[in-house]
Amino acid sequence: MNSTDSSALATEWTDPRDEIEIGVLMANGRLAPRRFSSHAEAQAWAHEDEGERVVEMNAVCSCDS
């Protein structure tokens, strides 16, 4: 493998504390079985009147920023 090949495989490091996922916590205490690209999309999908709520979580770690 030459240097061009190895540089193409390199990825940019991201802080795991910044990898936030948006989900919907359903009334039964389980997370909705889908992912949302934005907080607004999750709010539009959630039935807040039925006890569902939008949550943000870090699936990589439970670390404080």
PQR file with spaces between the fields and no chain letter, atoms N, CA, C, O and H, PARSE charges and radii, in Angstrom:
ATOM       1  N    MET     1       0.856   -1.171    0.000 -0.4000 1.5000
ATOM       2  CA   MET     1       0.000    0.000    0.000 -0.0000 2.0000
ATOM       3  C    MET     1       0.896    1.225    0.000  0.5500 1.7000
ATOM       4  O    MET     1       1.831    1.303    0.796 -0.5500 1.4000
ATOM       5  N    ASN     2       0.628    2.184   -0.876 -0.4000 1.5000
ATOM       6  CA   ASN     2       1.442    3.393   -0.900 -0.0000 2.0000
ATOM       7  C    ASN     2       0.816    4.474   -0.034  0.5500 1.7000
ATOM       8  O    ASN     2      -0.250    4.267    0.544 -0.5500 1.4000
ATOM       9  H    ASN     2      -0.132    2.121   -1.523  0.4000 1.0000
ATOM      10  N    SER     3       1.474    5.625    0.059 -0.4000 1.5000
ATOM      11  CA   SER     3       1.007    6.677    0.958 -0.0000 2.0000
ATOM      12  C    SER     3      -0.351    7.237    0.541  0.5500 1.7000
ATOM      13  O    SER     3      -1.129    7.673    1.390 -0.5500 1.4000
ATOM      14  H    SER     3       2.340    5.792   -0.411  0.4000 1.0000
ATOM      15  N    THR     4      -0.636    7.228   -0.742 -0.4000 1.5000
ATOM      16  CA   THR     4      -1.940    7.713   -1.210 -0.0000 2.0000
ATOM      17  C    THR     4      -3.053    6.813   -0.702  0.5500 1.7000
ATOM      18  O    THR     4      -4.098    7.304   -0.276 -0.5500 1.4000
ATOM      19  H    THR     4      -0.004    6.874   -1.432  0.4000 1.0000
ATOM      20  N    ASP     5      -2.842    5.491   -0.741 -0.4000 1.5000
ATOM      21  CA   ASP     5      -3.849    4.560   -0.261 -0.0000 2.0000
ATOM      22  C    ASP     5      -4.080    4.707    1.240  0.5500 1.7000
ATOM      23  O    ASP     5      -5.222    4.679    1.699 -0.5500 1.4000
ATOM      24  H    ASP     5      -1.993    5.092   -1.086  0.4000 1.0000
ATOM      25  N    SER     6      -3.014    4.861    1.997 -0.4000 1.5000
ATOM      26  CA   SER     6      -3.167    4.952    3.451 -0.0000 2.0000
ATOM      27  C    SER     6      -3.827    6.258    3.863  0.5500 1.7000
ATOM      28  O    SER     6      -4.571    6.275    4.844 -0.5500 1.4000
ATOM      29  H    SER     6      -2.086    4.884    1.624  0.4000 1.0000
ATOM      30  N    SER     7      -3.584    7.350    3.150 -0.4000 1.5000
ATOM      31  CA   SER     7      -4.232    8.608    3.514 -0.0000 2.0000
ATOM      32  C    SER     7      -5.722    8.569    3.193  0.5500 1.7000
ATOM      33  O    SER     7      -6.508    9.239    3.861 -0.5500 1.4000
ATOM      34  H    SER     7      -2.980    7.336    2.352  0.4000 1.0000
ATOM      35  N    ALA     8      -6.122    7.806    2.197 -0.4000 1.5000
ATOM      36  CA   ALA     8      -7.540    7.676    1.866 -0.0000 2.0000
ATOM      37  C    ALA     8      -8.285    6.907    2.945  0.5500 1.7000
ATOM      38  O    ALA     8      -9.489    7.098    3.117 -0.5500 1.4000
ATOM      39  H    ALA     8      -5.483    7.261    1.654  0.4000 1.0000
ATOM      40  N    LEU     9      -7.590    6.042    3.674 -0.4000 1.5000
ATOM      41  CA   LEU     9      -8.224    5.254    4.724 -0.0000 2.0000
ATOM      42  C    LEU     9      -8.315    5.998    6.054  0.5500 1.7000
ATOM      43  O    LEU     9      -9.076    5.607    6.939 -0.5500 1.4000
ATOM      44  H    LEU     9      -6.612    5.887    3.534  0.4000 1.0000
ATOM      45  N    ALA    10      -7.539    7.066    6.191 -0.4000 1.5000
ATOM      46  CA   ALA    10      -7.542    7.822    7.445 -0.0000 2.0000
ATOM      47  C    ALA    10      -8.873    8.548    7.602  0.5500 1.7000
ATOM      48  O    ALA    10      -9.415    9.096    6.642 -0.5500 1.4000
ATOM      49  H    ALA    10      -6.921    7.384    5.472  0.4000 1.0000
ATOM      50  N    THR    11      -9.385    8.543    8.821 -0.4000 1.5000
ATOM      51  CA   THR    11     -10.628    9.265    9.097 -0.0000 2.0000
ATOM      52  C    THR    11     -10.363   10.340   10.122  0.5500 1.7000
ATOM      53  O    THR    11      -9.435   10.241   10.925 -0.5500 1.4000
ATOM      54  H    THR    11      -8.944    8.098    9.601  0.4000 1.0000
ATOM      55  N    GLU    12     -11.175   11.354   10.086 -0.4000 1.5000
ATOM      56  CA   GLU    12     -11.018   12.449   11.030 -0.0000 2.0000
ATOM      57  C    GLU    12     -11.562   12.037   12.387  0.5500 1.7000
ATOM      58  O    GLU    12     -12.661   11.491   12.480 -0.5500 1.4000
ATOM      59  H    GLU    12     -11.929   11.434    9.434  0.4000 1.0000
ATOM      60  N    TRP    13     -10.799   12.295   13.433 -0.4000 1.5000
ATOM      61  CA   TRP    13     -11.195   11.939   14.796 -0.0000 2.0000
ATOM      62  C    TRP    13     -12.302   12.868   15.254  0.5500 1.7000
ATOM      63  O    TRP    13     -12.247   14.074   15.014 -0.5500 1.4000
ATOM      64  H    TRP    13      -9.906   12.739   13.357  0.4000 1.0000
ATOM      65  N    THR    14     -13.297   12.315   15.905 -0.4000 1.5000
ATOM      66  CA   THR    14     -14.352   13.114   16.518 -0.0000 2.0000
ATOM      67  C    THR    14     -14.441   12.753   17.990  0.5500 1.7000
ATOM      68  O    THR    14     -14.240   11.601   18.377 -0.5500 1.4000
ATOM      69  H    THR    14     -13.341   11.335   16.099  0.4000 1.0000
ATOM      70  N    ASP    15     -14.740   13.736   18.786 -0.4000 1.5000
ATOM      71  CA   ASP    15     -14.869   13.534   20.228 -0.0000 2.0000
ATOM      72  C    ASP    15     -16.145   12.735   20.493  0.5500 1.7000
ATOM      73  O    ASP    15     -17.225   13.172   20.095 -0.5500 1.4000
ATOM      74  H    ASP    15     -14.903   14.671   18.471  0.4000 1.0000
ATOM      75  N    PRO    16     -16.053   11.583   21.150 -0.5600 1.5000
ATOM      76  CA   PRO    16     -17.246   10.772   21.390  0.2800 2.0000
ATOM      77  C    PRO    16     -18.308   11.484   22.227  0.5500 1.7000
ATOM      78  O    PRO    16     -19.480   11.111   22.173 -0.5500 1.4000
ATOM      79  N    ARG    17     -17.923   12.493   22.994 -0.4000 1.5000
ATOM      80  CA   ARG    17     -18.896   13.252   23.779 -0.0000 2.0000
ATOM      81  C    ARG    17     -19.794   14.095   22.894  0.5500 1.7000
ATOM      82  O    ARG    17     -20.860   14.534   23.327 -0.5500 1.4000
ATOM      83  H    ARG    17     -16.971   12.796   23.038  0.4000 1.0000
ATOM      84  N    ASP    18     -19.370   14.328   21.644 -0.4000 1.5000
ATOM      85  CA   ASP    18     -20.153   15.137   20.712 -0.0000 2.0000
ATOM      86  C    ASP    18     -21.063   14.306   19.819  0.5500 1.7000
ATOM      87  O    ASP    18     -21.806   14.869   19.015 -0.5500 1.4000
ATOM      88  H    ASP    18     -18.504   13.972   21.292  0.4000 1.0000
ATOM      89  N    GLU    19     -21.027   13.002   19.936 -0.4000 1.5000
ATOM      90  CA   GLU    19     -21.825   12.125   19.086 -0.0000 2.0000
ATOM      91  C    GLU    19     -23.191   11.886   19.737  0.5500 1.7000
ATOM      92  O    GLU    19     -23.423   10.875   20.400 -0.5500 1.4000
ATOM      93  H    GLU    19     -20.423   12.545   20.589  0.4000 1.0000
ATOM      94  N    ILE    20     -24.067   12.839   19.525 -0.4000 1.5000
ATOM      95  CA   ILE    20     -25.395   12.836   20.145 -0.0000 2.0000
ATOM      96  C    ILE    20     -26.413   12.289   19.151  0.5500 1.7000
ATOM      97  O    ILE    20     -26.427   12.675   17.982 -0.5500 1.4000
ATOM      98  H    ILE    20     -23.878   13.660   18.986  0.4000 1.0000
ATOM      99  N    GLU    21     -27.258   11.391   19.627 -0.4000 1.5000
ATOM     100  CA   GLU    21     -28.349   10.852   18.823 -0.0000 2.0000
ATOM     101  C    GLU    21     -29.663   11.370   19.386  0.5500 1.7000
ATOM     102  O    GLU    21     -29.798   11.575   20.593 -0.5500 1.4000
ATOM     103  H    GLU    21     -27.247   11.077   20.576  0.4000 1.0000
ATOM     104  N    ILE    22     -30.618   11.575   18.510 -0.4000 1.5000
ATOM     105  CA   ILE    22     -31.930   12.063   18.913 -0.0000 2.0000
ATOM     106  C    ILE    22     -32.911   10.910   18.770  0.5500 1.7000
ATOM     107  O    ILE    22     -32.946   10.232   17.743 -0.5500 1.4000
ATOM     108  H    ILE    22     -30.509   11.408   17.530  0.4000 1.0000
ATOM     109  N    GLY    23     -33.703   10.698   19.806 -0.4000 1.5000
ATOM     110  CA   GLY    23     -34.668    9.615   19.777 -0.0000 2.0000
ATOM     111  C    GLY    23     -35.968   10.027   20.436  0.5500 1.7000
ATOM     112  O    GLY    23     -36.115   11.147   20.924 -0.5500 1.4000
ATOM     113  H    GLY    23     -33.675   11.249   20.640  0.4000 1.0000
ATOM     114  N    VAL    24     -36.905    9.098   20.437 -0.4000 1.5000
ATOM     115  CA   VAL    24     -38.183    9.328   21.103 -0.0000 2.0000
ATOM     116  C    VAL    24     -38.357    8.242   22.153  0.5500 1.7000
ATOM     117  O    VAL    24     -38.314    7.050   21.850 -0.5500 1.4000
ATOM     118  H    VAL    24     -36.785    8.188   20.040  0.4000 1.0000
ATOM     119  N    LEU    25     -38.552    8.672   23.383 -0.4000 1.5000
ATOM     120  CA   LEU    25     -38.850    7.754   24.471 -0.0000 2.0000
ATOM     121  C    LEU    25     -40.357    7.584   24.508  0.5500 1.7000
ATOM     122  O    LEU    25     -41.097    8.527   24.789 -0.5500 1.4000
ATOM     123  H    LEU    25     -38.587    9.640   23.629  0.4000 1.0000
ATOM     124  N    MET    26     -40.804    6.366   24.221 -0.4000 1.5000
ATOM     125  CA   MET    26     -42.235    6.104   24.144 -0.0000 2.0000
ATOM     126  C    MET    26     -42.825    5.974   25.545  0.5500 1.7000
ATOM     127  O    MET    26     -42.095    5.825   26.525 -0.5500 1.4000
ATOM     128  H    MET    26     -40.204    5.600   23.993  0.4000 1.0000
ATOM     129  N    ALA    27     -44.121    6.030   25.627 -0.4000 1.5000
ATOM     130  CA   ALA    27     -44.824    5.998   26.913 -0.0000 2.0000
ATOM     131  C    ALA    27     -44.551    4.717   27.696  0.5500 1.7000
ATOM     132  O    ALA    27     -44.645    4.710   28.924 -0.5500 1.4000
ATOM     133  H    ALA    27     -44.714    6.151   24.831  0.4000 1.0000
ATOM     134  N    ASN    28     -44.211    3.624   26.989 -0.4000 1.5000
ATOM     135  CA   ASN    28     -43.934    2.358   27.675 -0.0000 2.0000
ATOM     136  C    ASN    28     -42.491    2.273   28.195  0.5500 1.7000
ATOM     137  O    ASN    28     -42.090    1.235   28.722 -0.5500 1.4000
ATOM     138  H    ASN    28     -44.134    3.630   25.992  0.4000 1.0000
ATOM     139  N    GLY    29     -41.706    3.358   28.053 -0.4000 1.5000
ATOM     140  CA   GLY    29     -40.340    3.394   28.566 -0.0000 2.0000
ATOM     141  C    GLY    29     -39.291    2.897   27.588  0.5500 1.7000
ATOM     142  O    GLY    29     -38.106    2.881   27.920 -0.5500 1.4000
ATOM     143  H    GLY    29     -42.033    4.201   27.626  0.4000 1.0000
ATOM     144  N    ARG    30     -39.690    2.496   26.406 -0.4000 1.5000
ATOM     145  CA   ARG    30     -38.744    2.026   25.391 -0.0000 2.0000
ATOM     146  C    ARG    30     -38.471    3.129   24.378  0.5500 1.7000
ATOM     147  O    ARG    30     -39.292    4.020   24.159 -0.5500 1.4000
ATOM     148  H    ARG    30     -40.653    2.509   26.137  0.4000 1.0000
ATOM     149  N    LEU    31     -37.296    3.041   23.768 -0.4000 1.5000
ATOM     150  CA   LEU    31     -36.970    3.976   22.704 -0.0000 2.0000
ATOM     151  C    LEU    31     -37.646    3.545   21.413  0.5500 1.7000
ATOM     152  O    LEU    31     -37.768    2.352   21.133 -0.5500 1.4000
ATOM     153  H    LEU    31     -36.630    2.317   23.945  0.4000 1.0000
ATOM     154  N    ALA    32     -38.079    4.513   20.639 -0.4000 1.5000
ATOM     155  CA   ALA    32     -38.676    4.220   19.340 -0.0000 2.0000
ATOM     156  C    ALA    32     -37.637    3.508   18.480  0.5500 1.7000
ATOM     157  O    ALA    32     -36.455    3.846   18.538 -0.5500 1.4000
ATOM     158  H    ALA    32     -37.979    5.481   20.867  0.4000 1.0000
ATOM     159  N    PRO    33     -38.059    2.533   17.688 -0.5600 1.5000
ATOM     160  CA   PRO    33     -37.110    1.743   16.889  0.2800 2.0000
ATOM     161  C    PRO    33     -36.706    2.437   15.593  0.5500 1.7000
ATOM     162  O    PRO    33     -36.737    1.822   14.526 -0.5500 1.4000
ATOM     163  N    ARG    34     -36.334    3.692   15.675 -0.4000 1.5000
ATOM     164  CA   ARG    34     -35.850    4.438   14.507 -0.0000 2.0000
ATOM     165  C    ARG    34     -34.979    5.594   14.959  0.5500 1.7000
ATOM     166  O    ARG    34     -34.957    5.960   16.134 -0.5500 1.4000
ATOM     167  H    ARG    34     -36.310    4.190   16.542  0.4000 1.0000
ATOM     168  N    ARG    35     -34.264    6.158   14.002 -0.4000 1.5000
ATOM     169  CA   ARG    35     -33.391    7.299   14.283 -0.0000 2.0000
ATOM     170  C    ARG    35     -33.956    8.542   13.617  0.5500 1.7000
ATOM     171  O    ARG    35     -34.673    8.460   12.620 -0.5500 1.4000
ATOM     172  H    ARG    35     -34.281    5.860   13.047  0.4000 1.0000
ATOM     173  N    PHE    36     -33.626    9.678   14.176 -0.4000 1.5000
ATOM     174  CA   PHE    36     -34.115   10.949   13.657 -0.0000 2.0000
ATOM     175  C    PHE    36     -32.920   11.837   13.334  0.5500 1.7000
ATOM     176  O    PHE    36     -31.916   11.833   14.046 -0.5500 1.4000
ATOM     177  H    PHE    36     -33.044    9.745   14.986  0.4000 1.0000
ATOM     178  N    SER    37     -33.042   12.594   12.257 -0.4000 1.5000
ATOM     179  CA   SER    37     -31.931   13.446   11.846 -0.0000 2.0000
ATOM     180  C    SER    37     -31.944   14.801   12.549  0.5500 1.7000
ATOM     181  O    SER    37     -30.944   15.519   12.541 -0.5500 1.4000
ATOM     182  H    SER    37     -33.857   12.598   11.678  0.4000 1.0000
ATOM     183  N    SER    38     -33.073   15.149   13.155 -0.4000 1.5000
ATOM     184  CA   SER    38     -33.141   16.429   13.859 -0.0000 2.0000
ATOM     185  C    SER    38     -34.131   16.344   15.014  0.5500 1.7000
ATOM     186  O    SER    38     -34.971   15.446   15.080 -0.5500 1.4000
ATOM     187  H    SER    38     -33.886   14.566   13.161  0.4000 1.0000
ATOM     188  N    HIS    39     -34.005   17.294   15.907 -0.4000 1.5000
ATOM     189  CA   HIS    39     -34.910   17.385   17.045 -0.0000 2.0000
ATOM     190  C    HIS    39     -36.332   17.653   16.547  0.5500 1.7000
ATOM     191  O    HIS    39     -37.296   17.096   17.073 -0.5500 1.4000
ATOM     192  H    HIS    39     -33.322   18.023   15.854  0.4000 1.0000
ATOM     193  N    ALA    40     -36.456   18.515   15.523 -0.4000 1.5000
ATOM     194  CA   ALA    40     -37.772   18.846   14.974 -0.0000 2.0000
ATOM     195  C    ALA    40     -38.441   17.624   14.348  0.5500 1.7000
ATOM     196  O    ALA    40     -39.650   17.438   14.489 -0.5500 1.4000
ATOM     197  H    ALA    40     -35.674   18.967   15.095  0.4000 1.0000
ATOM     198  N    GLU    41     -37.662   16.793   13.660 -0.4000 1.5000
ATOM     199  CA   GLU    41     -38.221   15.583   13.057 -0.0000 2.0000
ATOM     200  C    GLU    41     -38.745   14.635   14.139  0.5500 1.7000
ATOM     201  O    GLU    41     -39.810   14.037   13.984 -0.5500 1.4000
ATOM     202  H    GLU    41     -36.680   16.944   13.545  0.4000 1.0000
ATOM     203  N    ALA    42     -38.003   14.504   15.215 -0.4000 1.5000
ATOM     204  CA   ALA    42     -38.427   13.634   16.316 -0.0000 2.0000
ATOM     205  C    ALA    42     -39.685   14.186   16.986  0.5500 1.7000
ATOM     206  O    ALA    42     -40.587   13.425   17.335 -0.5500 1.4000
ATOM     207  H    ALA    42     -37.138   14.989   15.341  0.4000 1.0000
ATOM     208  N    GLN    43     -39.746   15.496   17.164 -0.4000 1.5000
ATOM     209  CA   GLN    43     -40.931   16.106   17.768 -0.0000 2.0000
ATOM     210  C    GLN    43     -42.163   15.895   16.899  0.5500 1.7000
ATOM     211  O    GLN    43     -43.255   15.660   17.416 -0.5500 1.4000
ATOM     212  H    GLN    43     -39.013   16.114   16.881  0.4000 1.0000
ATOM     213  N    ALA    44     -41.995   15.977   15.583 -0.4000 1.5000
ATOM     214  CA   ALA    44     -43.123   15.774   14.681 -0.0000 2.0000
ATOM     215  C    ALA    44     -43.615   14.334   14.736  0.5500 1.7000
ATOM     216  O    ALA    44     -44.804   14.081   14.537 -0.5500 1.4000
ATOM     217  H    ALA    44     -41.108   16.167   15.163  0.4000 1.0000
ATOM     218  N    TRP    45     -42.721   13.389   15.003 -0.4000 1.5000
ATOM     219  CA   TRP    45     -43.078   11.965   15.046 -0.0000 2.0000
ATOM     220  C    TRP    45     -43.672   11.569   16.392  0.5500 1.7000
ATOM     221  O    TRP    45     -44.549   10.707   16.454 -0.5500 1.4000
ATOM     222  H    TRP    45     -41.756   13.595   15.164  0.4000 1.0000
ATOM     223  N    ALA    46     -43.201   12.189   17.464 -0.4000 1.5000
ATOM     224  CA   ALA    46     -43.624   11.816   18.817 -0.0000 2.0000
ATOM     225  C    ALA    46     -45.068   12.223   19.088  0.5500 1.7000
ATOM     226  O    ALA    46     -45.550   13.241   18.591 -0.5500 1.4000
ATOM     227  H    ALA    46     -42.488   12.889   17.413  0.4000 1.0000
ATOM     228  N    HIS    47     -45.736   11.414   19.877 -0.4000 1.5000
ATOM     229  CA   HIS    47     -47.089   11.720   20.344 -0.0000 2.0000
ATOM     230  C    HIS    47     -46.961   12.184   21.794  0.5500 1.7000
ATOM     231  O    HIS    47     -47.174   11.415   22.731 -0.5500 1.4000
ATOM     232  H    HIS    47     -45.345   10.588   20.281  0.4000 1.0000
ATOM     233  N    GLU    48     -46.614   13.438   21.952 -0.4000 1.5000
ATOM     234  CA   GLU    48     -46.379   13.976   23.294 -0.0000 2.0000
ATOM     235  C    GLU    48     -47.631   13.928   24.155  0.5500 1.7000
ATOM     236  O    GLU    48     -47.534   13.813   25.377 -0.5500 1.4000
ATOM     237  H    GLU    48     -46.441   14.063   21.191  0.4000 1.0000
ATOM     238  N    ASP    49     -48.798   14.012   23.541 -0.4000 1.5000
ATOM     239  CA   ASP    49     -50.049   13.942   24.300 -0.0000 2.0000
ATOM     240  C    ASP    49     -50.296   12.549   24.867  0.5500 1.7000
ATOM     241  O    ASP    49     -51.142   12.378   25.744 -0.5500 1.4000
ATOM     242  H    ASP    49     -48.877   14.105   22.549  0.4000 1.0000
ATOM     243  N    GLU    50     -49.550   11.537   24.364 -0.4000 1.5000
ATOM     244  CA   GLU    50     -49.661   10.166   24.861 -0.0000 2.0000
ATOM     245  C    GLU    50     -48.491    9.793   25.780  0.5500 1.7000
ATOM     246  O    GLU    50     -48.332    8.629   26.147 -0.5500 1.4000
ATOM     247  H    GLU    50     -48.863   11.677   23.652  0.4000 1.0000
ATOM     248  N    GLY    51     -47.673   10.793   26.148 -0.4000 1.5000
ATOM     249  CA   GLY    51     -46.571   10.556   27.075 -0.0000 2.0000
ATOM     250  C    GLY    51     -45.226   10.303   26.421  0.5500 1.7000
ATOM     251  O    GLY    51     -44.259   10.010   27.123 -0.5500 1.4000
ATOM     252  H    GLY    51     -47.803   11.739   25.849  0.4000 1.0000
ATOM     253  N    GLU    52     -45.128   10.407   25.101 -0.4000 1.5000
ATOM     254  CA   GLU    52     -43.837   10.232   24.432 -0.0000 2.0000
ATOM     255  C    GLU    52     -43.074   11.544   24.501  0.5500 1.7000
ATOM     256  O    GLU    52     -43.664   12.625   24.517 -0.5500 1.4000
ATOM     257  H    GLU    52     -45.914   10.645   24.531  0.4000 1.0000
ATOM     258  N    ARG    53     -41.740   11.428   24.542 -0.4000 1.5000
ATOM     259  CA   ARG    53     -40.937   12.647   24.579 -0.0000 2.0000
ATOM     260  C    ARG    53     -39.642   12.462   23.820  0.5500 1.7000
ATOM     261  O    ARG    53     -39.116   11.355   23.707 -0.5500 1.4000
ATOM     262  H    ARG    53     -41.261   10.550   24.529  0.4000 1.0000
ATOM     263  N    VAL    54     -39.139   13.567   23.301 -0.4000 1.5000
ATOM     264  CA   VAL    54     -37.888   13.577   22.555 -0.0000 2.0000
ATOM     265  C    VAL    54     -36.733   13.568   23.549  0.5500 1.7000
ATOM     266  O    VAL    54     -36.736   14.312   24.530 -0.5500 1.4000
ATOM     267  H    VAL    54     -39.566   14.467   23.392  0.4000 1.0000
ATOM     268  N    VAL    55     -35.746   12.716   23.283 -0.4000 1.5000
ATOM     269  CA   VAL    55     -34.567   12.633   24.139 -0.0000 2.0000
ATOM     270  C    VAL    55     -33.309   12.719   23.287  0.5500 1.7000
ATOM     271  O    VAL    55     -33.306   12.337   22.116 -0.5500 1.4000
ATOM     272  H    VAL    55     -35.743   12.112   22.486  0.4000 1.0000
ATOM     273  N    GLU    56     -32.257   13.220   23.884 -0.4000 1.5000
ATOM     274  CA   GLU    56     -30.938   13.245   23.250 -0.0000 2.0000
ATOM     275  C    GLU    56     -30.038   12.365   24.080  0.5500 1.7000
ATOM     276  O    GLU    56     -30.023   12.457   25.307 -0.5500 1.4000
ATOM     277  H    GLU    56     -32.260   13.531   24.835  0.4000 1.0000
ATOM     278  N    MET    57     -29.285   11.508   23.409 -0.4000 1.5000
ATOM     279  CA   MET    57     -28.427   10.585   24.140 -0.0000 2.0000
ATOM     280  C    MET    57     -27.106   10.402   23.415  0.5500 1.7000
ATOM     281  O    MET    57     -26.980   10.666   22.219 -0.5500 1.4000
ATOM     282  H    MET    57     -29.297   11.433   22.412  0.4000 1.0000
ATOM     283  N    ASN    58     -26.145    9.948   24.168 -0.4000 1.5000
ATOM     284  CA   ASN    58     -24.846    9.623   23.604 -0.0000 2.0000
ATOM     285  C    ASN    58     -24.714    8.113   23.685  0.5500 1.7000
ATOM     286  O    ASN    58     -24.522    7.556   24.766 -0.5500 1.4000
ATOM     287  H    ASN    58     -26.248    9.733   25.139  0.4000 1.0000
ATOM     288  N    ALA    59     -24.818    7.446   22.532 -0.4000 1.5000
ATOM     289  CA   ALA    59     -24.780    5.988   22.499 -0.0000 2.0000
ATOM     290  C    ALA    59     -23.354    5.447   22.631  0.5500 1.7000
ATOM     291  O    ALA    59     -23.165    4.255   22.877 -0.5500 1.4000
ATOM     292  H    ALA    59     -24.974    7.898   21.654  0.4000 1.0000
ATOM     293  N    VAL    60     -22.360    6.307   22.470 -0.4000 1.5000
ATOM     294  CA   VAL    60     -20.968    5.864   22.547 -0.0000 2.0000
ATOM     295  C    VAL    60     -20.494    5.779   23.987  0.5500 1.7000
ATOM     296  O    VAL    60     -19.830    4.817   24.375 -0.5500 1.4000
ATOM     297  H    VAL    60     -22.513    7.275   22.270  0.4000 1.0000
ATOM     298  N    CYS    61     -20.838    6.788   24.778 -0.4000 1.5000
ATOM     299  CA   CYS    61     -20.394    6.792   26.162 -0.0000 2.0000
ATOM     300  C    CYS    61     -21.353    7.568   27.039  0.5500 1.7000
ATOM     301  O    CYS    61     -22.144    8.375   26.550 -0.5500 1.4000
ATOM     302  H    CYS    61     -21.378    7.568   24.463  0.4000 1.0000
ATOM     303  N    SER    62     -21.282    7.326   28.313 -0.4000 1.5000
ATOM     304  CA   SER    62     -22.066    8.089   29.281 -0.0000 2.0000
ATOM     305  C    SER    62     -21.144    9.080   29.966  0.5500 1.7000
ATOM     306  O    SER    62     -20.989    9.070   31.187 -0.5500 1.4000
ATOM     307  H    SER    62     -20.639    6.670   28.710  0.4000 1.0000
ATOM     308  N    CYS    63     -20.547    9.924   29.170 -0.4000 1.5000
ATOM     309  CA   CYS    63     -19.517   10.812   29.711 -0.0000 2.0000
ATOM     310  C    CYS    63     -20.016   12.248   29.794  0.5500 1.7000
ATOM     311  O    CYS    63     -20.856   12.674   29.002 -0.5500 1.4000
ATOM     312  H    CYS    63     -20.673    9.932   28.178  0.4000 1.0000
ATOM     313  N    ASP    64     -19.494   12.972   30.746 -0.4000 1.5000
ATOM     314  CA   ASP    64     -19.823   14.397   30.885 -0.0000 2.0000
ATOM     315  C    ASP    64     -18.916   15.185   29.979  0.5500 1.7000
ATOM     316  O    ASP    64     -17.740   14.857   29.821 -0.5500 1.4000
ATOM     317  H    ASP    64     -18.811   12.626   31.390  0.4000 1.0000
ATOM     318  N    SER    65     -19.459   16.222   29.386 -0.4000 1.5000
ATOM     319  CA   SER    65     -18.622   17.056   28.516 -0.0000 2.0000
ATOM     320  C    SER    65     -17.993   18.183   29.267  0.5500 1.7000
ATOM     321  O    SER    65     -17.258   18.980   28.683 -0.5500 1.4000
ATOM     322  H    SER    65     -20.415   16.488   29.514  0.4000 1.0000
